[in-house]
């Protein structure tokens, strides 16, 4: 699975069932490992407003499905 595949999936918080947005970017450390993903709210996906950015780490991802990524925030 590549980053483009992940960017097409909705991010959903398992705590409240709320859609958080989609992955917009990934930050990679000097070792080549992903430190965190940047997600944007659906409403602002096309406009890229940094005020609506949120980050998630691999440890917050609980399940990657065919259509959604479940996270615990």
N, C-alpha and C positions, 0 to 999 in steps of 0.2 A: 504494500500500500504506500502511495506517495502523498505528498502534501496536497496536491491537487484533488485527490480522492477525498481527503479529510475536509477540504474547504467546501465541498458540495453537501456536507451533512450539517443538520441543525444541531446546536448544542442545547441540551435540556438538563436542568438542575433536578436531580432525583428528590431533593428535599421538598420542593414545592411544585414540581412539574412545569415550571416556567421556562419558556424558550429564551435563551440568553443571546442567541445570534449565531454567527458562523465564524469559523477560523479565517482570519485575514492574513496572518503572518506567523512566523516561528522565529524565535531567537535561539541561536546556536552558540555554544561556548567554544573556547579555543581547542577543546578536545574533539569537536565535531558532534557533540551530543545536544539534543534539543533541551534547552532550559525551561522554556515555557512557550505557550501559544498565545497570541493576541487574538481576541474575539471582538467582533463589532455587533452591536444591536442591529436587527433586521431593518429597522426604520432608517438607519443611517448608513447602510451598506454601500450605497452608490455615492454617498457624499464624503465618506471617510473623515468623520469628525472625531478627533482624538479624545474629546471629552467623554465619548461613549465607549471607549476602549476598556476592556477588562482582560486580565490574564488568567490562564489556567496552567497547571503543571500536570505532568504525567500521573503523579500520585492522586490528583483529583479526578482523573478519568476512571470511571467504574466499568464502563462497557462501551465498545464501539460496535454499533449495529450497522445494518445495511443503509438506513436512512438517517439515523441520529447517533450522537455521541452523548452518553449519559455521564454527567459529572456530579460530584458532591462538593458543594461550596458552602 
